[in-house]
């Protein structure tokens, strides 16, 4: 396998800005380079937002966390899981159609789909609803956002910047987007 697409002009070792821009039209390099800033901004925003949030009474606490998403929509959940090794409740990322058997109405289910129409995420959302969960729905539109809007669920994805690839939107999954709605269980 050759990498002729990477070679321009006569210099196969050219990794200067012009060459990188020519082969990285969507600026993935810039998005990855900005990740530390995005994470820091998301963290600071979450801390500011949660400053006035009262503690949840023990009888209303979740018994576990399941994040449902595919591809780039699930990467943020992997980062969270890796960053919280001492988490004392079950935490699972689902990349498929089926929720874990242990999910109950007390489980926090987060359904993430950039388009809102990912079949696997929609399947998990429907299963969570059938089990009595009130999922957090993260999407820019599609079926996930429609269901969330109809049922007045939290929908933090509406603030995503569309100019950034889905894999690079980690900071836009911050807690400032988690709106509470009347009658919503915490």
C-alpha positions as CSV (number, residue, x, y, z in Angstrom):
1,X,0.0,0.0,0.0
2,X,1.4,3.4,-1.0
3,X,0.8,6.7,0.6
4,X,1.0,8.7,-2.6
5,X,-1.9,10.9,-1.4
6,X,0.4,12.2,1.3
7,X,3.3,13.2,-1.0
8,X,3.2,16.6,-2.7
9,X,5.8,18.0,-5.0
10,X,9.3,16.4,-4.7
11,X,9.7,16.2,-0.9
12,X,8.0,13.1,0.7
13,X,9.1,14.4,4.2
14,X,7.3,17.7,3.9
15,X,5.1,18.1,7.0
16,X,5.0,21.9,6.9
17,X,1.7,23.9,7.5
18,X,0.9,24.1,3.8
19,X,1.3,20.4,3.2
20,X,-0.7,19.5,6.4
21,X,-3.5,21.9,5.3
22,X,-3.6,20.2,1.9
23,X,-4.1,16.7,3.3
24,X,-6.2,17.8,6.3
25,X,-9.0,19.8,4.7
26,X,-11.3,19.5,7.8
27,X,-8.5,20.6,10.2
28,X,-8.6,17.5,12.4
29,X,-5.0,18.3,13.5
30,X,-6.3,21.7,14.8
31,X,-9.2,20.1,16.5
32,X,-7.0,17.6,18.3
33,X,-4.5,20.3,19.2
34,X,-7.3,22.3,20.7
35,X,-8.7,19.4,22.8
36,X,-7.0,20.4,26.1
37,X,-8.5,23.9,25.8
38,X,-12.0,22.4,25.0
39,X,-11.8,20.1,28.0
40,X,-10.7,22.8,30.3
41,X,-13.5,25.2,29.2
42,X,-16.1,22.4,29.6
43,X,-14.8,21.6,33.1
44,X,-14.8,25.2,34.2
45,X,-18.3,25.7,32.8
46,X,-19.5,22.6,34.6
47,X,-18.1,23.8,37.9
48,X,-19.7,27.2,37.5
49,X,-23.0,25.6,36.6
50,X,-23.1,23.1,39.4
51,X,-22.1,25.7,42.0
52,X,-25.8,26.3,43.0
53,X,-27.2,22.8,42.4
54,X,-28.4,21.2,45.6
55,X,-27.3,17.7,46.6
56,X,-29.6,14.9,45.4
57,X,-31.3,13.0,48.3
58,X,-30.1,9.3,48.6
59,X,-33.5,7.9,47.6
60,X,-33.3,9.8,44.3
61,X,-29.7,8.9,43.3
62,X,-29.0,6.9,40.3
63,X,-28.0,3.2,40.6
64,X,-25.7,3.3,37.5
65,X,-24.9,5.2,34.3
66,X,-25.2,3.9,30.7
67,X,-24.1,6.1,27.8
68,X,-25.4,4.9,24.4
69,X,-23.8,6.1,21.2
70,X,-21.7,5.1,18.2
71,X,-18.4,6.2,16.9
72,X,-17.4,9.8,17.8
73,X,-20.6,10.2,19.9
74,X,-19.3,7.5,22.3
75,X,-15.7,8.7,22.6
76,X,-16.6,11.3,25.3
77,X,-18.2,8.6,27.4
78,X,-15.0,6.6,27.1
79,X,-13.0,9.6,28.3
80,X,-15.3,10.1,31.3
81,X,-15.1,6.4,32.3
82,X,-11.3,6.5,32.1
83,X,-11.1,9.7,34.1
84,X,-13.3,8.4,36.9
85,X,-11.7,5.0,37.9
86,X,-13.0,5.3,41.4
87,X,-16.7,5.7,40.4
88,X,-18.7,3.7,42.9
89,X,-21.6,2.8,40.6
90,X,-21.8,0.8,37.4
91,X,-20.8,2.7,34.3
92,X,-21.1,1.3,30.8
93,X,-20.8,2.6,27.3
94,X,-23.1,0.9,24.9
95,X,-22.2,0.8,21.2
96,X,-25.1,-1.3,19.9
97,X,-28.8,-1.9,20.0
98,X,-29.3,-3.4,23.4
99,X,-29.3,-1.9,26.9
100,X,-27.6,-3.9,29.7
101,X,-30.0,-6.1,31.6
102,X,-29.3,-4.2,34.9
103,X,-30.8,-0.9,33.6
104,X,-33.8,0.1,35.8
105,X,-35.9,3.4,36.1
106,X,-33.2,4.5,38.6
107,X,-30.4,4.2,36.0
108,X,-29.1,7.4,34.3
109,X,-29.2,6.7,30.6
110,X,-27.5,9.2,28.3
111,X,-28.3,8.8,24.5
112,X,-25.8,10.6,22.3
113,X,-26.2,10.9,18.5
114,X,-24.9,13.9,16.6
115,X,-27.5,13.5,13.9
116,X,-30.1,12.2,16.2
117,X,-31.0,9.4,13.8
118,X,-28.4,6.8,14.7
119,X,-30.4,3.5,14.7
120,X,-28.5,1.9,17.6
121,X,-28.9,5.0,19.8
122,X,-32.6,5.3,18.9
123,X,-33.1,1.6,19.8
124,X,-31.5,2.1,23.2
125,X,-33.6,5.2,23.8
126,X,-36.8,3.3,23.1
127,X,-35.6,0.5,25.4
128,X,-34.8,3.0,28.2
129,X,-38.3,4.5,27.9
130,X,-39.9,1.1,28.0
131,X,-38.0,0.4,31.2
132,X,-39.3,3.7,32.8
133,X,-36.0,5.7,32.5
134,X,-35.9,9.4,31.8
135,X,-32.8,9.6,29.6
136,X,-30.6,12.6,28.9
137,X,-30.7,13.0,25.1
138,X,-27.7,14.6,23.4
139,X,-28.4,15.4,19.7
140,X,-28.6,18.2,17.2
141,X,-31.9,17.0,15.7
142,X,-33.4,13.8,14.3
143,X,-35.4,11.2,16.2
144,X,-33.5,11.5,19.5
145,X,-34.1,15.3,19.7
146,X,-37.8,14.8,18.6
147,X,-38.4,12.3,21.4
148,X,-36.6,14.4,23.9
149,X,-38.7,17.4,22.9
150,X,-42.0,15.6,23.1
151,X,-41.2,14.2,26.5
152,X,-39.4,17.3,27.8
153,X,-36.2,15.5,28.6
154,X,-32.8,17.2,29.0
155,X,-31.3,17.9,25.6
156,X,-27.7,19.3,26.0
157,X,-26.7,18.7,22.4
158,X,-28.5,21.8,21.0
159,X,-25.5,23.9,21.7
160,X,-23.0,21.9,19.5
161,X,-21.0,23.9,17.1
162,X,-21.7,22.4,13.7
163,X,-18.4,23.5,12.3
164,X,-16.4,21.0,14.4
165,X,-16.3,17.3,13.6
166,X,-18.4,15.2,16.0
167,X,-15.3,13.4,17.3
168,X,-13.9,16.8,18.5
169,X,-17.0,18.2,20.3
170,X,-16.1,16.9,23.8
171,X,-16.4,20.2,25.5
172,X,-19.9,20.7,24.1
173,X,-21.1,17.8,26.2
174,X,-20.6,19.9,29.3
175,X,-23.1,20.1,32.1
176,X,-24.3,23.7,31.4
177,X,-26.6,22.2,28.7
178,X,-28.4,19.9,31.2
179,X,-31.6,21.8,31.6
180,X,-34.1,20.7,34.3
181,X,-37.7,20.5,33.3
182,X,-40.7,20.6,35.6
183,X,-41.5,17.3,37.2
184,X,-38.2,15.8,36.1
185,X,-36.6,13.2,38.5
186,X,-33.0,14.1,39.3
